[in-house]
Amino acid sequence: MRATAPTCDDAGTMPDKPPTQPPTASQAADAPYPRLRRPVEGRLIAGVAQGVAEQLRLDPVVLRLAFVLLTVVQGVGVVAYAALWMFTPSVPHTGPKPARDWAQLTAYAAIGMALTALTMLTVGTLRGFGTWAIAVVGIGGLVLWQQADSLRQRWVSGAVRKVRSSWLRTAFGLLLVVVGAIGFLAASGELAAAQTGLMFTGVVVGGIAVIAAPWITVLVKELQDERRERIRQEERAELAAHVHDSVLHTLTLIQRNAHDPREVLRLARAQERELRNWLYQPRADADRTVAAAVKRVAAEVEDEHGVPIEVVCVGDADLTPRLNALVQAARQAMVNAAKYSEASVVSVYAEVEPEEVTVFVRDRGKGFDLDAVPPDRMGIRESIIGRMERNGGAARIRTAPGEGTEVTLTMKREEP
Amino acid sequence: MTTRVLIVDDHRLFRAGVRAELGPEVEVVGEAGDVDSAVRAIEELKPDVVLLDVHMPGGGGQEVLRRVLGKGSPVRFLALSVSDAAEDVIGVIRAGARGYVTKTIGGKELTDAILRVADGDAVFSPRLAGFVLDAFASTQAPPIDPELDSLTQREREVLRLIARGYAYKEIAKELFISVKTVETHVSSVLRKLQLSNRHELSRWATARRLV
């Protein structure tokens, strides 16, 4: 009935792509021998790493780390990057150019810095306290930057990720940067000399903060507004999709079946129920509770037999195996009422009390003589009375020819 | 003497449908399609019963109830809606309607309900009875006013039978009491529902967005 179902299936069977991989990657992968090109989407500097990654069908992160590593070692990375940049054509791109992910770029820079410092330490050109300080600054910067965006969680090492609260990680990163910076100054013996400079820097940064504050506030507010607007649009789109898939579809079916009043009634009832569920039903409960299960079986019987079933539920409880048996017995009672009673409507009332659950299924139909029911009629004896007794419950049937039928099902709730 | 009825609903087709379905015991004296014209029509026509739609432009049925009953008008309201949401049902009853039925109700039952409301009695649909049972059962807190904040055993029995789909006459037979006594019990429940200032009631209604 839903037009969107096939696309949902498609989405479900598609392998999960890493979020940073742009749509161009899959297009390039379709061609047998794709040419090396620099895409605009997803690029950090000039799209070289992105392009090579597509060519080699690797994650661009691998390529970028490789470039950084090569740069640290002998500066080869920079040369290779520049060469590739010059000799590779860029992918033609229409529309506004997507913004670069500066945060990621900074993270790579931080890695490069940390690696350089560590290399110097191990290789031994600049052994000393100051180099350690640079490494510490680099790692701190890395922690801070990955923190800025949940998408960059992959930057976090397992140890850091264990620290759940984000402010703690932010504080940790800040601490590393500050300690590293001061450490570097102290190591190079310039801490005392730098004091005036630090003061000056502090004043300048403070001044800039004061000037930029209103602008940043506006920016943050605009961002929030934009996000809210986007959420609203998404909700609207969802609503439109739902109305299209359900209500419009049913209206079409009704027009097509206009000659068959029974079918029209069934379609209208089913659609009404579906719409009500969608509008008013709490979304969290799936089919885990008694009330939800009773409503569901009532809807099934209503669909199958075309007799409206009015359901009223009071209280609710989790669906246990015994209560499920109760619901199934109630379903059989509804089927009997819809099939044989000739009543125009069936009333179902389910009440969940602290000790027991009771379901009443009632119709004002023609009724029957209980003693005259042949022993082989499985519906009542097995599916209702037998099922209830096997599960420790009770079924009572009150009926007489011409007086309608009421089936009362009682089941004790299990001890928790 | 026929009962004079005003139909308030923003759907013209629905008003026409109700008009055609009602029995000869009631006379439709007018129709209104929004809150303002409804308030005006009630003042001019002085109907016995107003059939009131819950959802309408300009504040809905509750706004009409507030403006009309605020002036001490003796007119009685029967709420009629497609919505079965608890907050709508409880809301419109607490605002002063004498009963609540859904729009799927048949012409015969609707006529009966109008006559009952005209007589000063209350009209509970099975679903409304279920809501009331649920709302009054849902709290463990001790009632502030024991008379208003809890249902008697008999009232509970009556509500339970309404929820099971019994008509007043069938309830009377089942409990060996008169129809008049059934009506008294239901009116008493309605009074408790309207006057009880238990916070739980409203909170329950908004928290449980039930069908």
Interface residues (C-beta under 8 A of the other chain):
Chain A: R276 N277 L279 Y280 Q281 P282 K295 P308 E310 V312 C313 V314 G315 S347 Y349 E351 F360 R362 R364 E406
Chain B: S83 D84 A85 T104 P126 R127 A129 G130 L133 D134 A137 R160 A163 R164 G165 Y166 R208 R209 L210 V211
